Amino acid sequence: MGMKFPLQSGGAVAALVAFAALAAFPNSGWAQEAAEAVATVEEAAAPAAEAPADLGFGYALNNAMLFLAGVLVFFMQAGFAMVEAGFNSQKNAVNILFKNTMDFCVGALLFYVTGFGLMYPGNYGVDTTANKYFAFGGVGLGKYMELKANDASRSYSPEVDWFFQAMFAATAATIVSGAVAGRMKIGAYLIYSAVLSGFVYPISGMWKWGGGWLMQFADGTKFQDFAGSGVVHTVGGFAGLAGAMLLGPRIGRYVGGKVVPFPGHSLPIATLGVFILWFGWYGFNPGSNLAFAATTASDAVMHIALTTTLAGAAGGLVGTFLSWGLFGKPDLSMGLNGILAGLVGITAGCDAFSLPMSIVVGAIAGVLVVAAIMALDKLRIDDPVGAFPVHGVCGIWGCLALGLLPNAHLASGATSLKTQLIGTLAIAAWSFVTMYILFSILKAVNYLRVGEHEELKGLDISEHGMQAYGAQTA
């Protein structure tokens, strides 16, 4: 039977006995037990590690709401998949769904490994005032969580922060899928998705949201982009434009100077996708407030939700009536893209525009998307779902609108048209140039576009060996 020592009042006596036993009988079993008892006494006497403070209901509410907003943005992946599949031919539906699925799988892992550390180096203790264009905080979340562990002023947990931001990275990547549909090799697409999610998007995101140079203009202004008209949508839209230009149009799309319509195989699926995206936008824009508990924060979230609603509705209505006037009949696809255009357009300034002005922003976006779709056909650039007109053109409009139309940031002097123009062009150029280089390399090694036979047969069979619905139709 081993020796046991009390850990309260008898602790000091136990220590003296143990030291004496070790000195007299260093190799005896009971002396070793005495030594272990001393260690136990010392551990009991040491001050306990301070438990994290309970940060209260506000902290819990912020975490819960930010998580919910992230889930809504995640659901937008389903919306993109439905829109893109519905607007494309049946023979490419599996390929579309596969790309949207892999965008998230690849994007989430790479955004965890490198993306978040590139986009938010300040969270890891890096001085972004000295590293305005590029900095790396570290791999994973370890350092970020360590710094925040005992920070009683934090509004939400580092892990829910990563979760919400990762949903945005996946959104930026999946925008491109529709622009390159029907003719891109799946391996090339996965390479693109990895590069954009893990490198291109996080760096331009750092310029704005990570404390980079777009937040440090010499005149005291800052580039304003509340939820990502530029940081997310312009990046995805211009990456898609680069891909569409280098791929070239689908076989038979432009014949003898004429545009040959390639109708989507399921407008009901595409319409469902737009409604899912609109639903998800209530996580995308209101969630970007990042705070929910205080009265002012709650009021701001509700205002953002309403400007988002009005702009989307205005874009859809204007897109519908404009196409009706141009083509003689109301075009459902133009109306659907008008809704998305209005939502993209208001995303940069959903916090700053008044309710009437949000309608103006959405209405102008509805005009721009129809004009941009027509312009691409004139230029023989094949974008099957209108990804560049919706996300690229209207993303630029959303950022520039903050420098052109009355809003809180412009009124306070927080931004200017010059600042918005510089930031918008920088983000667009960064995405387009980097992706153009990547796609050019893939094209040079003959790894960008599928062969003619595979394209005509459909990517579902040639790339995946399966069909979406069973019987194959064009």
Secondary structure as UniProt FT lines:
FT   TURN            9..10
FT   HELIX           11..24
FT   TURN            26..27
FT   HELIX           29..45
FT   HELIX           56..87
FT   HELIX           90..92
FT   HELIX           93..110
FT   HELIX           111..115
FT   HELIX           116..119
FT   HELIX           121..124
FT   TURN            128..130
FT   HELIX           142..148
FT   TURN            149..150
FT   TURN            152..153
FT   HELIX           158..179
FT   TURN            180..183
FT   HELIX           186..195
FT   HELIX           196..200
FT   HELIX           201..209
FT   HELIX           213..215
FT   TURN            218..219
FT   HELIX           229..234
FT   HELIX           235..247
FT   TURN            251..252
FT   STRAND          254..255
FT   TURN            256..257
FT   STRAND          258..259
FT   HELIX           267..284
FT   HELIX           286..289
FT   HELIX           295..327
FT   HELIX           332..347
FT   TURN            348..352
FT   HELIX           355..378
FT   TURN            379..380
FT   TURN            384..385
FT   HELIX           388..393
FT   HELIX           394..404
FT   HELIX           408..412
FT   HELIX           417..444
FT   TURN            445..446
FT   HELIX           452..457
FT   HELIX           460..464
//
